[in-house]
Structures are given as structure tokens and as C-alpha cells.
């Protein structure tokens, strides 16, 4: 469990919490740190990944594997 979260919840009853890695400093002041009704990924484009969304290619790869095993053939 995150120690900062634990301590913050002792100080007050927050209804919204945003976690991020300390090495992912926001590069754009327009980042929306609001609390929508569903979770959202705040680091969709970071400089060490050449500003490309790696998650998309990972999902495509996993779907490819799933279809290969369940359909018996590759995409």
C-alpha cells in the first residue's frame, strides 16, 4: 500500500486520489487532474517511450495471441 495515501487518509476523508510515478513529471500544464466517474490513464504519452502509447500495441498483441489459441490460426 502507498504510504502517502495512508497518511493522507488519516488527515482527511478524500473522495478522489491520483497516483503517479515520481519520475513522470507532467510536461503539459493542461493536464486534467479532476476526478471523473471512471478511472483514466494519466501517462498515455511519455518522453522515454517516444510519446507513443505502448498500451495499444500490447493490447493488439494479446488479442492476436488469444485468437491464435482460441481460433487455431493467426490473424
MMTF fields as JSON, N, C-alpha, C and O atoms, coordinates in Angstrom:
{
  "mmtfVersion": "1.0.0",
  "mmtfProducer": "UNKNOWN",
  "numBonds": 299,
  "numAtoms": 300,
  "numGroups": 75,
  "numChains": 1,
  "numModels": 1,
  "chainsPerModel": [1],
  "groupsPerChain": [75],
  "chainIdList": ["A"],
  "bondAtomList": [4, 2, 8, 6, 12, 10, 16, 14, 20, 18, 24, 22, 28, 26, 32, 30, 36, 34, 40, 38, 44, 42, 48, 46, 52, 50, 56, 54, 60, 58, 64, 62, 68, 66, 72, 70, 76, 74, 80, 78, 84, 82, 88, 86, 92, 90, 96, 94, 100, 98, 104, 102, 108, 106, 112, 110, 116, 114, 120, 118, 124, 122, 128, 126, 132, 130, 136, 134, 140, 138, 144, 142, 148, 146, 152, 150, 156, 154, 160, 158, 164, 162, 168, 166, 172, 170, 176, 174, 180, 178, 184, 182, 188, 186, 192, 190, 196, 194, 200, 198, 204, 202, 208, 206, 212, 210, 216, 214, 220, 218, 224, 222, 228, 226, 232, 230, 236, 234, 240, 238, 244, 242, 248, 246, 252, 250, 256, 254, 260, 258, 264, 262, 268, 266, 272, 270, 276, 274, 280, 278, 284, 282, 288, 286, 292, 290, 296, 294],
  "bondOrderList": [1, 1, 1, 1, 1, 1, 1, 1, 1, 1, 1, 1, 1, 1, 1, 1, 1, 1, 1, 1, 1, 1, 1, 1, 1, 1, 1, 1, 1, 1, 1, 1, 1, 1, 1, 1, 1, 1, 1, 1, 1, 1, 1, 1, 1, 1, 1, 1, 1, 1, 1, 1, 1, 1, 1, 1, 1, 1, 1, 1, 1, 1, 1, 1, 1, 1, 1, 1, 1, 1, 1, 1, 1, 1],
  "groupList": [{"groupName": "UNK", "atomNameList": ["N", "CA", "C", "O"], "elementList": ["N", "C", "C", "O"], "formalChargeList": [0, 0, 0, 0], "bondAtomList": [1, 0, 2, 1, 3, 2], "bondOrderList": [1, 1, 2], "singleLetterCode": "X", "chemCompType": "L-PEPTIDE LINKING"}],
  "groupTypeList": [0, 0, 0, 0, 0, 0, 0, 0, 0, 0, 0, 0, 0, 0, 0, 0, 0, 0, 0, 0, 0, 0, 0, 0, 0, 0, 0, 0, 0, 0, 0, 0, 0, 0, 0, 0, 0, 0, 0, 0, 0, 0, 0, 0, 0, 0, 0, 0, 0, 0, 0, 0, 0, 0, 0, 0, 0, 0, 0, 0, 0, 0, 0, 0, 0, 0, 0, 0, 0, 0, 0, 0, 0, 0, 0],
  "groupIdList": [1, 2, 3, 4, 5, 6, 7, 8, 9, 10, 11, 12, 13, 14, 15, 16, 17, 18, 19, 20, 21, 22, 23, 24, 25, 26, 27, 28, 29, 30, 31, 32, 33, 34, 35, 36, 37, 38, 39, 40, 41, 42, 43, 44, 45, 46, 47, 48, 49, 50, 51, 52, 53, 54, 55, 56, 57, 58, 59, 60, 61, 62, 63, 64, 65, 66, 67, 68, 69, 70, 71, 72, 73, 74, 75],
  "secStructList": [7, 7, 2, 2, 2, 2, 2, 2, 2, 2, 2, 7, 7, 7, 1, 7, 7, 7, 7, 7, 7, 6, 6, 7, 7, 7, 7, 7, 6, 6, 7, 7, 7, 7, 7, 7, 1, 1, 7, 7, 7, 1, 7, 1, 1, 7, 4, 4, 4, 6, 6, 7, 7, 2, 2, 2, 2, 2, 2, 2, 2, 2, 2, 2, 2, 2, 2, 2, 2, 2, 2, 1, 1, 7, 7],
  "xCoordList": [0.842, 0.0, 0.884, 1.978, 0.411, 1.143, 1.092, 0.009, 2.241, 2.325, 1.731, 1.057, 1.979, 1.422, -0.1, -0.732, -0.688, -2.148, -2.657, -3.642, -1.978, -2.384, -2.369, -3.316, -1.308, -1.181, -2.212, -2.786, -2.447, -3.434, -4.829, -5.594, -5.164, -6.49, -6.649, -7.768, -5.554, -5.617, -5.893, -6.539, -5.395, -5.547, -6.941, -7.457, -7.564, -8.883, -9.531, -8.863, -10.822, -11.543, -11.677, -12.732, -10.614, -10.612, -11.488, -11.513, -12.201, -13.044, -12.382, -12.907, -11.243, -10.525, -9.024, -8.519, -8.324, -6.875, -6.252, -6.759, -5.167, -4.465, -3.054, -2.304, -2.692, -1.366, -0.579, -1.141, 0.701, 1.58, 3.007, 3.348, 3.835, 5.244, 5.929, 5.613, 6.86, 7.565, 8.453, 8.806, 8.817, 9.654, 8.83, 9.399, 7.52, 6.665, 6.133, 4.968, 7.006, 6.647, 5.778, 6.157, 4.616, 3.756, 4.484, 5.069, 4.446, 5.1, 4.123, 4.531, 2.856, 1.822, 0.929, 0.299, 0.876, 0.086, -1.417, -2.2, -1.825, -3.251, -3.735, -4.899, -2.858, -3.292, -4.463, -4.439, -5.482, -6.703, -6.635, -6.813, -6.376, -6.306, -7.649, -7.695, -8.735, -10.059, -10.346, -9.514, -11.499, -11.868, -13.139, -14.235, -13.01, -14.189, -14.774, -14.178, -15.915, -16.585, -15.869, -16.061, -15.057, -14.311, -12.81, -12.403, -11.987, -10.531, -9.986, -10.58, -8.854, -8.231, -6.716, -6.164, -6.068, -4.62, -4.029, -4.304, -3.223, -2.691, -1.393, -0.997, -0.732, 0.557, 0.448, 1.118, -0.379, -0.558, 0.589, 0.806, 1.324, 2.459, 3.579, 3.441, 4.696, 5.831, 7.084, 7.189, 8.026, 9.21, 10.084, 10.677, 10.178, 11.054, 10.471, 11.17, 9.201, 8.582, 8.326, 7.465, 9.081, 8.998, 7.57, 7.138, 6.862, 5.498, 4.521, 3.586, 4.745, 3.83, 3.11, 3.69, 1.849, 1.045, 1.388, 0.94, 2.176, 2.633, 1.486, 1.462, 0.562, -0.55, -1.32, -1.726, -1.531, -2.298, -1.646, -2.332, -0.346, 0.334, 0.33, 0.271, 0.392, 0.331, -1.03, -1.101, -2.105, -3.449, -3.618, -4.183, -3.132, -3.229, -2.48, -2.973, -1.296, -0.514, -1.258, -1.299, -1.849, -2.584, -3.815, -4.13, -4.512, -5.662, -5.215, -5.902, -4.077, -3.507, -3.237, -3.581, -2.632, -2.359, -3.648, -3.753, -4.619, -5.897, -6.56, -7.033, -6.593, -7.21, -6.417, -7.004, -5.103, -4.272, -4.598, -4.701, -4.76, -5.041, -6.502, -6.788, -7.418, -8.835, -9.367, -10.25, -8.854, -9.327, -8.496, -8.936, -7.309, -6.451, -5.642, -4.956, -5.711, -4.946, -4.558, -5.182, -3.552, -3.089, -3.944, -4.615, -3.915, -4.64, -4.014, -4.5],
  "yCoordList": [-1.184, 0.0, 1.244, 1.24, 2.282, 3.531, 4.275, 4.559, 4.583, 5.242, 6.644, 7.061, 7.38, 8.725, 8.694, 9.548, 7.706, 7.545, 7.281, 7.873, 6.396, 6.058, 7.283, 7.521, 8.04, 9.233, 10.293, 10.943, 10.468, 11.454, 11.089, 11.966, 9.802, 9.376, 9.534, 9.668, 9.521, 9.79, 11.273, 11.634, 12.123, 13.567, 14.046, 14.987, 13.398, 13.833, 12.674, 11.699, 12.781, 11.743, 12.153, 12.626, 11.97, 12.367, 11.434, 10.228, 11.982, 11.171, 10.901, 10.14, 11.514, 11.328, 11.331, 12.185, 10.366, 10.274, 9.993, 9.156, 10.674, 10.452, 9.985, 10.678, 8.805, 8.239, 8.388, 8.24, 8.675, 8.609, 8.426, 8.748, 7.903, 7.702, 9.047, 10.006, 9.112, 10.377, 10.767, 11.937, 9.799, 10.13, 10.534, 10.792, 10.592, 11.032, 12.429, 12.607, 13.403, 14.794, 15.304, 15.166, 15.893, 16.412, 17.455, 18.396, 17.285, 18.217, 19.228, 20.161, 19.053, 19.913, 20.426, 19.636, 21.726, 22.329, 22.13, 22.393, 21.669, 21.448, 20.086, 19.741, 19.298, 18.002, 18.194, 19.063, 17.379, 17.494, 16.56, 15.348, 17.138, 16.357, 16.386, 16.577, 16.198, 16.117, 14.654, 13.781, 14.398, 13.035, 12.612, 12.767, 12.078, 11.631, 10.362, 9.786, 9.944, 8.786, 7.469, 6.496, 7.419, 6.194, 6.488, 7.618, 5.481, 5.686, 6.083, 5.767, 6.775, 7.149, 7.049, 7.199, 6.795, 6.658, 8.042, 8.67, 8.521, 9.885, 9.965, 11.056, 8.846, 8.868, 8.143, 7.134, 8.647, 7.981, 8.255, 7.478, 9.324, 9.636, 10.22, 11.3, 9.486, 9.955, 9.959, 9.187, 10.817, 11.005, 9.756, 9.523, 8.957, 7.782, 6.695, 5.74, 6.825, 5.9, 6.612, 6.208, 7.673, 8.444, 8.951, 9.068, 9.245, 9.79, 8.901, 9.392, 7.592, 6.648, 5.857, 5.527, 5.556, 4.784, 3.314, 2.66, 2.801, 1.413, 0.459, -0.662, 0.883, 0.029, -0.484, -1.646, 0.346, -0.046, -1.239, -2.205, -1.186, -2.289, -3.54, -4.65, -3.389, -4.534, -5.209, -6.437, -4.44, -4.996, -5.741, -6.834, -5.152, -5.809, -7.14, -8.137, -7.163, -8.392, -9.45, -10.614, -9.056, -10.014, -10.553, -11.737, -9.703, -10.17, -11.146, -12.13, -10.883, -11.781, -13.155, -14.178, -13.187, -14.455, -15.186, -16.4, -14.446, -15.036, -15.7, -16.833, -14.999, -15.545, -16.737, -17.704, -16.68, -17.786, -19.062, -20.138, -18.942, -20.127, -20.556, -21.753, -19.625, -19.999, -20.302, -21.147, -19.637, -19.849, -20.885, -21.427, -21.159, -22.127, -21.571, -22.325, -20.286, -19.652, -18.238, -17.632, -17.723, -16.372, -15.342, -15.667, -14.108, -13.035, -12.692, -11.805],
  "zCoordList": [0.0, 0.0, 0.0, 0.566, -0.625, -0.718, 0.623, 1.134, 1.179, 2.486, 2.443, 3.384, 1.352, 1.209, 1.235, 1.858, 0.557, 0.555, 1.967, 2.409, 2.655, 4.027, 4.94, 5.689, 4.87, 5.701, 5.319, 6.193, 4.034, 3.58, 4.076, 4.479, 4.05, 4.504, 6.02, 6.516, 6.739, 8.177, 8.432, 9.416, 7.537, 7.698, 7.321, 7.924, 6.314, 5.838, 5.09, 4.75, 4.838, 4.119, 2.648, 2.225, 1.881, 0.478, -0.343, -0.101, -1.304, -2.187, -3.525, -4.337, -3.758, -5.02, -4.737, -4.009, -5.32, -5.144, -6.503, -7.25, -6.834, -8.1, -7.782, -7.094, -8.284, -8.107, -9.398, -10.483, -9.3, -10.462, -9.988, -8.85, -10.882, -10.553, -10.39, -11.095, -9.463, -9.229, -10.404, -10.549, -11.248, -12.4, -13.626, -14.687, -13.501, -14.605, -14.301, -13.944, -14.45, -14.189, -15.334, -16.497, -15.028, -16.108, -16.948, -16.411, -18.268, -19.184, -19.762, -20.453, -19.489, -20.065, -18.937, -18.233, -18.768, -17.683, -17.881, -16.968, -19.062, -19.324, -18.857, -19.067, -18.223, -17.697, -16.752, -15.881, -16.933, -16.139, -14.933, -15.057, -13.782, -12.548, -11.82, -10.605, -12.56, -11.943, -11.617, -11.866, -11.072, -10.691, -11.416, -10.878, -12.632, -13.368, -12.736, -11.826, -13.211, -12.614, -12.905, -12.177, -13.944, -14.236, -14.245, -14.515, -13.952, -13.917, -15.284, -16.315, -15.283, -16.551, -16.407, -15.317, -17.525, -17.561, -17.793, -18.815, -16.858, -16.938, -17.747, -18.156, -17.982, -18.69, -20.021, -20.241, -20.892, -22.183, -23.134, -24.064, -22.937, -23.804, -22.954, -22.378, -22.884, -22.093, -22.953, -23.906, -22.624, -23.459, -23.57, -24.623, -22.524, -22.615, -23.52, -23.859, -23.915, -24.876, -26.197, -26.978, -26.434, -27.67, -27.928, -29.075, -26.858, -26.895, -27.657, -28.289, -27.592, -28.232, -27.157, -26.122, -27.404, -26.461, -26.615, -27.556, -25.696, -25.752, -25.448, -25.955, -24.646, -24.247, -25.452, -25.467, -26.458, -27.643, -28.341, -28.673, -28.568, -29.239, -28.374, -28.903, -27.065, -26.165, -26.26, -26.302, -26.293, -26.398, -27.723, -27.755, -28.812, -30.116, -30.093, -30.62, -29.487, -29.385, -28.58, -28.978, -27.445, -26.612, -27.325, -27.202, -28.065, -28.85, -29.923, -30.196, -30.527, -31.53, -30.908, -31.501, -29.734, -29.056, -28.696, -28.875, -28.191, -27.807, -29.008, -28.916, -30.12, -31.327, -31.848, -32.334, -31.752, -32.221, -31.453, -32.043, -30.144, -29.334, -29.395, -29.364, -29.479, -29.475, -30.874, -31.019, -31.898, -33.272, -34.011, -35.025, -33.516, -34.163, -35.323, -36.014, -35.544, -36.62, -36.235, -35.364, -36.867, -36.583, -37.317, -38.296, -36.842, -37.514, -38.847, -39.548]
}
